[in-house]
Amino acid sequence: MLHLTFNVCAISGLAFSGLAVLLLLANLLSGNQFVDVILPAAVVSLVIGGAFSVRARLLSAKGHRPAKR
């Protein structure tokens, strides 16, 4: 398995969660025309973003977070 750092996990979690928000916004702007495709994609994106966020939190708790300046 690939060794992921705190920064990679935190940024990936934020990116996937942001993607989910953008997908839901696109669903709103399209008038729910593509709800059968967009909604499952947003849910999957939120799950992946949540998993990365949990991993970043665990790395932070173990002391693998970047040093404060």
C-alpha positions as CSV (number, residue, x, y, z in Angstrom):
1,M,0.0,0.0,0.0
2,L,1.1,3.5,-0.7
3,H,2.4,5.5,2.2
4,L,0.2,8.6,2.4
5,T,1.3,11.7,4.4
6,F,-0.9,13.9,6.5
7,N,-0.9,16.7,3.8
8,V,-1.9,14.3,1.0
9,C,-4.7,12.8,3.0
10,A,-6.0,16.2,4.2
11,I,-5.9,17.8,0.7
12,S,-7.5,14.7,-0.9
13,G,-10.3,14.7,1.7
14,L,-11.0,18.4,1.0
15,A,-10.9,17.9,-2.7
16,F,-13.3,14.9,-2.8
17,S,-15.7,16.7,-0.4
18,G,-15.5,19.8,-2.6
19,L,-16.2,17.7,-5.6
20,A,-19.4,16.4,-3.9
21,V,-20.6,19.9,-3.2
22,L,-19.9,20.9,-6.8
23,L,-21.8,17.9,-8.1
24,L,-24.8,18.7,-5.9
25,L,-24.6,22.3,-7.1
26,A,-24.6,21.1,-10.7
27,N,-27.6,18.9,-9.9
28,L,-29.4,22.0,-8.5
29,L,-28.5,24.1,-11.6
30,S,-29.6,21.4,-14.0
31,G,-33.0,21.2,-12.4
32,N,-32.5,17.5,-11.3
33,Q,-32.2,16.3,-14.9
34,F,-29.2,14.1,-14.1
35,V,-30.1,13.1,-10.5
36,D,-29.8,9.4,-11.3
37,V,-26.1,9.9,-12.1
38,I,-25.0,12.9,-10.1
39,L,-26.5,11.9,-6.7
40,P,-24.7,8.5,-6.5
41,A,-21.4,10.2,-7.7
42,A,-21.8,12.8,-5.0
43,V,-22.4,10.2,-2.3
44,V,-19.3,8.2,-3.5
45,S,-17.2,11.3,-3.5
46,L,-18.3,12.2,0.1
47,V,-17.5,8.6,1.3
48,I,-14.0,8.8,-0.3
49,G,-13.5,12.3,1.1
50,G,-14.6,11.2,4.5
51,A,-12.2,8.2,4.4
52,F,-9.3,10.5,3.6
53,S,-10.3,12.9,6.3
54,V,-10.4,10.1,8.9
55,R,-7.0,8.9,7.7
56,A,-5.6,12.4,8.1
57,R,-7.1,12.7,11.6
58,L,-5.5,9.3,12.6
59,L,-2.1,10.5,11.2
60,S,-2.5,13.7,13.2
61,A,-3.3,11.8,16.4
62,K,-0.2,9.7,15.9
63,G,2.0,12.7,15.6
64,H,2.8,12.5,11.9
65,R,1.4,16.0,11.2
66,P,3.7,18.7,9.9
67,A,5.6,20.7,12.6
68,K,4.3,24.1,13.5
69,R,6.4,27.1,12.5
